[in-house]
Amino acid sequence: MSGLSPLPAAIGDRQPDPVSTEAVRRLDARAGGDALRRAVELALRAPSVQNSQPWRWRIHLGSVELHADDSRHRSAGDPDRRDLVISCGAALHHLRVALAGTGWGCRVTRLPDPDDPAHLATVQVVAGLPDRAAALLQPMIDRRRTDRRRFGTRPVRRALLDTLVTCAAAEGAGLRPFTCSVALARLEAALTEAAIRPRHVIGAPDELTMWPDPGSTPFDDPPPGHRPVGGRPIDGAPPGKDPGAGSGCLLVLTTPADAVADRLTAGEAASAVLLTATGLGLASTLLSQALARAPHRTPDGPPAQSQVVVRVGWPADGASRLPATPRRLLESVLLPG
């Protein structure tokens, strides 16, 4: 283990005083100038459904606004905007971590304007020391990759899964490892449905070719010879065998309800889990739409809304480092101040 501690719930939710304008200028100068812009650039590394990157940002002196970018909304495949908001939630958490790693504390106001549903959050620089656990996650932003290859044979110890569960809980979400064979079979059936159904939704196949940027591979489009498992392509899995046999684990991330705020929470928790998994040396994949398409979105256990599935495992021996996926340029996602 790398010694990473779970991300505490307090980050972003504390209520210290906002930093004065002059103090913000001093902080920015100490960080080398344009520190908020650099923090947003790191936030652009967040995972998003189909690599759609459906976010826009407005940078003020001492604060950053996060807005949904409806021009990147996959309306056929995501009619209720669930995937869009979850993706933006992941970017919001990445921004919080980026600020903490730069030495800044922050306060987050989620859904600040009832008259503007696209305005998902405002993040304000605040006085006081940043959260140390969040700061430790900042280097993981550049290291994290969506890894759909076959995992190694070493099983993931329960203690590591418990760390991820605690991490999600700190963000206000649940994370349930699926270990029971019956429950796992039900989850696999839901994942299979999620992989197949978009092919029959009018407009959805066209949306799969829209993002990411030219020259990259669409998130849901398996390369030739790769078979999809759990709604996502898994590299190198021999036909008829479990691609993660002996090591992979599926965890369902849940929220208490299914409002926009819950979906935003799901994205923040997913980001925290993925970054923490990276710090622990685990490979990971976020399986969006896994349960959104299933007839019953609440698995066995306490009532909760299942939002996404996280797949984690140890990289296979000799696995090469994956290249970073393309990202939108900062200038293309900034709104006028």
DABELDA-V692256 format. One line per field, one symbol per residue. psi: psi as a letter, one per 40 degrees, with the letter a starting at -180 (. if undefined). A space follows every 10 residues. Layout:
# DABELDA-V692256
psi = ???
This chain:
# DABELDA-V692256
psi = ieehiihidd heeifiiihi dddddddddd eeifdddddd dddeeiiihf fdffiiihhi heihhhiige eehgddegde eddddddddd dddddddddd deeiiihhhi fehdegedgd ihhhhiiiii hdddddedde dddhihheih iiehihiddd dddddddddd eeiihhhhdh dddddddddd ddddddddde hhdddddeed iaiieihide hhihehhhhf eihhifhihe ihdfhedihh hhhiidafid dddddddddd ddddddddde eiiihhgied edeidhehii aihihhdihh hiihiihehi hiiiiiiiid deehii.
